[in-house]
Amino acid sequence: MARPAELKNKIWRVIDILKWGEDYFQSKGFESPKQEIEWLLCDLLNYKRIDLYFQFEQPISRSELDRLKGWIKRRINREPLQYITGTTEFYGHQIKVNPNVLIPRPETERLVDVALHCIGNLTTPNILEIGTGSGCISIAIAGEKTEAKITAIDISVEALNVAKRNAVYNQISHIQFMEMNFLTSAPNGTYDLLVSNPPYIPEEEVDETMVEVRNYEPKLALTDQHDGLAFYHRIASEAKSLIKPEGWIVLEVGLGSHPDKVKNIFQYAGFEQLEMIQDFNSDERVLKIQI
């Protein structure tokens, strides 16, 4: 089988790369080898997936081959595709990513759906996002609620720089990004909605995650360096001073026993209007709470 270096040795068309790439990724033990090469080619050529098969005779230039070869070498080491190409899509927005931010997951779009539903009747909602990372959640909400006032906080200056660039790229101007450690500080003001996808993997379980996660994504965004519940305890203790009466808290939670643990935190703190909502995989992943 040809190796990446051999991509230089002849004229390659899209269909040739597709066939070669699927075989190559399969030989390296990837579960979805066809998707791997399709994703890389789509980003390389700025194609949609269907374009690969309409333009299958299109030749690949030398510079494109060189870039693709570099990308393939990185992917073989299990670096996430999104970090390799530098972009992903979330809620219809192109989001730039790098190893300073967590890669947005499709499952988190459900968090946005629930948040938007909660504030559906408000014209100018005041919204707080805790742990904004790439900014994808605030940007998705801002894109739908153009009159909203959004404050998005994160402890990482590097992550905030990515989020600010993403807001500019998506022509979103009504988000205020702030550096803050929410575990020790809280923003001023009161909000109609608090939304968060906080670090919730217990520290002892980080090494059990897939290679792409544990070796490449920022630990700061994955774990609270404790039991995965620190942010939920903090939100439960601060919420009644941060959230307006009749306001909402919308939180992403983990898998397994994690949803019940988070729900218990808020029940113990005296919150009564709680609902656990399934994502599109039928997993309970979003906790909705009304103050």
C-alpha positions in Angstrom: 0.0 0.0 0.0 1.2 3.5 -0.8 2.5 5.6 2.1 1.9 9.4 2.5 5.3 10.1 0.9 4.1 8.4 -2.3 1.3 10.9 -2.8 3.9 13.1 -4.6 4.8 10.6 -7.2 1.9 10.9 -9.6 -1.1 13.0 -10.5 -3.8 12.2 -8.0 -7.5 12.8 -8.5 -10.2 13.1 -5.7 -11.3 9.6 -6.4 -7.7 8.3 -6.1 -7.2 10.0 -2.8 -10.6 8.7 -1.5 -9.7 5.1 -2.4 -6.1 5.3 -1.1 -7.1 7.1 2.1 -9.8 4.7 3.1 -7.4 1.8 2.7 -4.6 3.6 4.5 -6.7 4.6 7.5 -8.2 1.1 7.7 -4.7 -0.4 7.8 -4.0 1.9 10.8 -7.0 0.6 12.8 -9.4 3.6 12.4 -13.0 2.6 13.0 -14.4 4.8 10.1 -11.6 5.1 7.6 -13.8 6.4 4.8 -15.1 9.2 7.0 -11.5 10.1 8.0 -10.3 10.8 4.4 -13.6 12.4 3.4 -13.3 14.9 6.3 -9.8 15.8 5.4 -10.5 16.2 1.7 -13.6 18.3 2.4 -11.5 20.7 4.5 -8.6 20.7 2.0 -10.8 21.5 -1.0 -13.5 23.5 0.8 -16.0 20.9 -0.4 -19.2 19.5 1.0 -19.1 15.7 1.2 -21.4 15.3 -1.8 -19.0 17.5 -3.8 -16.3 14.8 -3.5 -18.4 12.4 -5.6 -19.5 15.0 -8.1 -16.0 16.3 -8.6 -14.3 12.9 -8.3 -12.1 13.5 -11.4 -10.7 16.8 -10.0 -6.9 16.6 -9.8 -5.2 17.5 -6.5 -2.5 20.2 -6.8 1.1 19.7 -5.4 0.5 22.2 -2.6 -2.7 20.5 -1.7 -1.0 17.1 -1.6 1.7 18.4 0.6 -0.8 19.8 3.1 -2.8 16.6 3.0 0.3 14.5 3.6 1.0 16.6 6.7 -2.6 16.3 7.9 -2.6 12.5 7.5 0.7 12.1 9.5 -0.9 14.1 12.3 -4.1 12.1 12.2 -2.3 8.8 12.3 -1.0 9.9 15.7 -4.7 10.4 16.7 -4.6 14.1 16.8 -8.3 15.2 16.5 -9.4 16.1 12.9 -10.7 19.4 14.2 -7.4 20.5 15.5 -5.7 19.4 12.3 -7.9 21.4 10.0 -8.5 24.2 12.6 -12.2 24.4 12.3 -15.5 22.6 13.0 -19.2 23.3 12.7 -21.5 24.0 15.6 -25.2 25.0 15.4 -24.7 26.2 11.8 -21.6 28.3 12.7 -18.0 27.7 11.7 -16.0 27.5 14.9 -12.2 27.9 14.9 -10.5 25.5 17.3 -7.0 24.8 18.6 -5.6 22.8 21.6 -6.5 25.7 23.9 -10.2 24.9 23.7 -12.4 21.8 23.9 -13.7 20.7 20.5 -17.5 21.4 20.3 -19.6 18.2 20.3 -22.8 17.7 18.3 -24.5 16.6 21.6 -24.0 20.0 23.0 -26.3 21.5 20.4 -29.1 20.0 22.5 -27.9 22.3 25.3 -28.4 25.3 23.0 -31.9 24.1 22.0 -33.0 23.8 25.6 -31.5 27.2 26.5 -33.2 28.9 23.5 -36.5 27.3 24.5 -36.2 28.7 28.0 -35.7 32.3 26.9 -38.0 32.0 23.9 -40.5 34.6 25.1 -37.8 37.2 26.2 -36.9 39.9 23.7 -33.6 41.1 25.4 -32.5 38.3 27.8 -29.5 38.7 30.0 -27.4 35.5 29.7 -24.4 34.2 31.5 -22.2 31.4 30.2 -19.7 29.7 32.5 -16.7 28.2 30.8 -17.1 29.4 27.3 -14.1 27.8 25.7 -14.3 28.3 22.0 -17.4 30.5 22.5 -19.5 28.1 20.5 -22.5 28.0 22.9 -22.7 31.8 23.4 -22.2 32.3 19.6 -25.0 29.8 18.8 -27.4 31.6 21.3 -26.4 35.0 20.1 -27.0 34.0 16.5 -30.6 33.2 17.3 -31.2 35.9 19.9 -29.8 39.0 18.3 -31.0 41.3 21.1 -29.6 39.2 23.9 -26.9 40.6 26.2 -24.4 37.8 26.9 -21.6 37.5 29.3 -19.2 34.6 28.7 -16.5 33.8 31.2 -13.6 31.5 31.2 -10.4 31.0 33.4 -8.2 30.6 30.3 -7.0 33.7 28.5 -6.0 31.5 25.6 -9.5 30.1 25.3 -11.0 33.6 25.5 -8.8 34.7 22.6 -10.1 31.9 20.5 -13.7 32.7 21.5 -13.3 36.4 20.6 -11.9 35.5 17.2 -14.9 33.1 16.7 -17.3 35.9 17.6 -15.7 38.3 15.1 -15.6 35.5 12.4 -19.3 34.8 12.9 -20.2 38.6 13.0 -21.4 38.4 16.6 -20.9 41.6 18.5 -23.2 41.3 21.6 -21.1 39.0 23.7 -18.8 40.3 26.5 -16.0 37.9 27.2 -14.4 38.0 30.7 -11.5 36.2 32.3 -12.7 34.7 35.6 -12.3 31.6 37.8 -15.9 30.9 38.6 -14.9 28.5 41.4 -13.6 31.5 43.4 -15.4 34.5 41.9 -18.7 35.4 40.4 -19.8 38.1 38.0 -21.9 41.1 39.0 -25.5 41.5 37.9 -28.4 39.1 37.6 -29.3 37.0 34.6 -32.4 35.4 32.9 -30.3 32.4 32.0 -27.2 30.7 33.2 -25.9 28.1 30.7 -22.8 25.9 31.0 -21.0 22.9 29.8 -18.5 22.8 32.6 -15.5 20.4 33.1 -17.2 17.3 34.5 -14.9 14.3 33.9 -13.6 13.1 37.3 -9.9 13.5 37.4 -9.3 9.8 37.9 -11.3 9.0 34.7 -9.4 11.3 32.3 -6.9 8.7 31.5 -9.7 6.3 30.5 -11.0 8.6 27.8 -10.1 8.0 24.1 -6.6 8.9 22.9 -7.8 11.9 21.0 -9.3 13.4 24.2 -6.7 12.6 26.8 -3.6 13.4 24.7 -4.8 16.5 22.9 -7.7 18.3 24.5 -7.1 20.8 27.4 -7.3 19.2 30.8 -8.6 22.4 32.2 -11.8 22.0 30.0 -12.2 18.3 30.7 -11.9 18.0 34.5 -12.3 20.1 37.6 -9.3 18.1 39.0 -11.7 16.5 41.5 -14.8 14.4 41.2 -16.4 16.2 38.2 -19.0 17.9 40.4 -17.2 21.1 41.6 -18.8 23.4 39.1 -22.3 22.1 39.8 -21.9 22.6 43.6 -20.7 26.2 42.9 -23.5 27.0 40.5 -26.0 25.6 43.0 -24.6 27.8 45.8 -24.5 31.0 43.7 -27.5 30.6 41.4 -30.1 32.3 43.6 -28.0 35.5 43.7 -27.1 35.3 40.0 -30.4 34.3 38.4 -33.5 36.4 38.4 -36.8 35.0 39.8 -38.4 32.7 37.2 -35.0 32.5 35.5 -33.3 29.4 34.2 -30.2 27.2 34.6 -29.3 24.9 31.7 -26.4 22.6 32.2 -24.7 19.8 30.3 -24.0 16.7 32.4 -21.9 13.5 31.8 -22.9 9.9 31.3 -23.5 7.0 33.6 -24.3 8.0 37.2 -23.3 11.7 36.6 -26.8 13.0 35.7 -28.3 11.7 39.0 -25.4 13.1 41.0 -25.8 16.5 39.5 -29.6 16.4 40.0 -29.1 15.5 43.6 -26.8 18.5 44.2 -29.5 20.9 43.1 -32.3 19.1 44.9 -30.3 19.2 48.1 -29.7 22.9 47.6 -33.5 23.4 47.5 -34.3 23.6 43.8 -37.6 22.0 43.0 -38.3 22.6 39.4 -35.8 20.3 37.7 -36.0 18.4 34.5 -33.4 16.1 32.9 -33.6 16.2 29.1 -32.3 13.6 26.7 -29.9 14.4 23.8 -30.4 13.1 20.3 -28.7 9.8 21.3 -31.4 9.3 24.0 -28.9 9.9 26.8 -29.8 12.2 29.7 -27.4 15.1 29.1 -29.1 18.4 29.9 -30.4 19.5 33.3 -33.0 22.3 33.1 -33.8 24.2 36.3 -36.1 27.0 36.9 -35.5 29.3 39.9 
